[in-house]
Amino acid sequence: MISRLCTIALAAALVSAVASESEASYDLLVKSVVVVSPEIAQPYGPVNVLVRDGRIAGIGPALSAD
């Protein structure tokens, strides 16, 4: 339950950050998160999530914003 709440909070933060800066062309890197997806049986993480142009551009343990 706590994991789901953390995932929801992360998603809300990502949407908020992307929505408030939608005009700017910048990348957002969220580090050390656990990804919960209906497409995989177990949560995946810790990983980094890269957001570029308002969309998730990558998920992986060694991603950087460069």
PyMOL commands that set and color helices and strands:
alter all, ss='L'
color gray80, all
select helices_A, chain A and resi 2-20
alter helices_A, ss='H'
color red, helices_A
select strands_A, chain A and resi 27-35+44-52+55-60
alter strands_A, ss='S'
color yellow, strands_A
deselect
rebuild
show_as cartoon
